[in-house]
Amino acid sequence: MPLTDAQTSIAQAIDAEFQRLIKLGKTHVTILGQMHDRLAGIKQLMDAGVMREAGDRYPGLYRFAKMLERTARGIQSGAIPVPGGRQAPSRQTDPLRACRELAAGTDLRMSQWAEEGGPTQAIIGRMTGHLVDLQKIWTSTTDEQLAMLCGEYPAFYQFAALMEEAAAAERQKSSRSYDNQPELSAAMKEQLAALLSTAAKLERSSPCWMPQVLPPRRTGSHRSSSFTHSGPPISSGSEAP
């Protein structure tokens, strides 16, 4: 459906404002605040059923719309806290609520780093704080539940797949820098796991939102045995299979 002149004007204005703020280096939290008055325009385009056409023509508009969508999903899942501690009614009795909150938080952060780009190792380093959350989800869900979470949160799945590939590559090395290191004590494992969990919680308390990233590549529910941390064991909980 072609855009009308009025719809084109709305889309151009949103696109230009978003691109301007990005060039100024504004954070996504700041952008959401400064572009609050553009929400009415977004609603007009949605009500008219032309968001896809407008997004195809104006990338800044598309990125802003995806930012809003991801923020709404984060609030609904509980990954993004709201004043008063209120939560979406549909999630209050959800048996996967805890895992869904962890997956949503990982999804939000992974989206940012994936769009910014950079070497795989750099992304893994930035996402280290979410490794404990990843293991908690892994050991707390069935194959079907895990597949469902991966479908709901594509960037969470991307992080999981990235770690699986990194673990496989690590095992194929003839030697590793930590091969001769003694295993950490149980107390030290607990401290390190708690430290990583705290780091992830701090990140989720002030998230930066980015648009949707790569779609999920997982096609089945089978879990590869390589889906675990590639270095020395750090978690005191049950190990991934």
Secondary structure in CASP SS format (residue, H / E / C, confidence):
PFRMAT SS
TARGET T0000
AUTHOR 0000-0000-0000
METHOD secondary structure of the structure
MODEL  1
M C 1.00
P C 1.00
L C 1.00
T C 1.00
D H 1.00
A H 1.00
Q H 1.00
T H 1.00
S H 1.00
I H 1.00
A H 1.00
Q H 1.00
A H 1.00
I H 1.00
D H 1.00
A H 1.00
E H 1.00
F H 1.00
Q H 1.00
R H 1.00
L H 1.00
I H 1.00
K H 1.00
L C 1.00
G C 1.00
K C 1.00
T C 1.00
H H 1.00
V H 1.00
T H 1.00
I H 1.00
L H 1.00
G H 1.00
Q H 1.00
M C 1.00
H H 1.00
D H 1.00
R H 1.00
L H 1.00
A H 1.00
G H 1.00
I H 1.00
K H 1.00
Q H 1.00
L H 1.00
M H 1.00
D H 1.00
A C 1.00
G C 1.00
V C 1.00
M H 1.00
R H 1.00
E H 1.00
A H 1.00
G H 1.00
D H 1.00
R H 1.00
Y C 1.00
P H 1.00
G H 1.00
L H 1.00
Y H 1.00
R H 1.00
F H 1.00
A H 1.00
K H 1.00
M H 1.00
L H 1.00
E H 1.00
R H 1.00
T H 1.00
A H 1.00
R H 1.00
G H 1.00
I H 1.00
Q H 1.00
S H 1.00
G C 1.00
A C 1.00
I C 1.00
P C 1.00
V C 1.00
P H 1.00
G H 1.00
G H 1.00
R C 1.00
Q C 1.00
A C 1.00
P H 1.00
S H 1.00
R H 1.00
Q C 1.00
T C 1.00
D C 1.00
P C 1.00
L C 1.00
R H 1.00
A H 1.00
C H 1.00
R H 1.00
E H 1.00
L H 1.00
A H 1.00
A H 1.00
G H 1.00
T H 1.00
D H 1.00
L H 1.00
R H 1.00
M H 1.00
S H 1.00
Q H 1.00
W H 1.00
A H 1.00
E H 1.00
E H 1.00
G C 1.00
G C 1.00
P C 1.00
T H 1.00
Q H 1.00
A H 1.00
I H 1.00
I H 1.00
G H 1.00
R H 1.00
M C 1.00
T H 1.00
G H 1.00
H H 1.00
L H 1.00
V H 1.00
D H 1.00
L H 1.00
Q H 1.00
K H 1.00
I H 1.00
W H 1.00
T H 1.00
S H 1.00
T C 1.00
T C 1.00
D H 1.00
E H 1.00
Q H 1.00
L H 1.00
A H 1.00
M H 1.00
L H 1.00
C H 1.00
G H 1.00
E H 1.00
Y C 1.00
P H 1.00
A H 1.00
F H 1.00
Y H 1.00
Q H 1.00
F H 1.00
A H 1.00
A H 1.00
L H 1.00
M H 1.00
E H 1.00
E H 1.00
A H 1.00
A H 1.00
A H 1.00
A H 1.00
E H 1.00
R H 1.00
Q C 1.00
K C 1.00
S C 1.00
S C 1.00
R C 1.00
S C 1.00
Y C 1.00
D C 1.00
N C 1.00
Q C 1.00
P C 1.00
E C 1.00
L C 1.00
S C 1.00
A H 1.00
A H 1.00
M H 1.00
K H 1.00
E H 1.00
Q H 1.00
L H 1.00
A H 1.00
A H 1.00
L H 1.00
L H 1.00
S H 1.00
T H 1.00
A H 1.00
A H 1.00
K H 1.00
L H 1.00
E H 1.00
R H 1.00
S H 1.00
S C 1.00
P C 1.00
C C 1.00
W C 1.00
M C 1.00
P C 1.00
Q C 1.00
V C 1.00
L C 1.00
P C 1.00
P C 1.00
R C 1.00
R C 1.00
T C 1.00
G C 1.00
S C 1.00
H C 1.00
R C 1.00
S C 1.00
S C 1.00
S C 1.00
F C 1.00
T C 1.00
H C 1.00
S C 1.00
G C 1.00
P C 1.00
P C 1.00
I C 1.00
S C 1.00
S C 1.00
G C 1.00
S C 1.00
E C 1.00
A C 1.00
P C 1.00
END
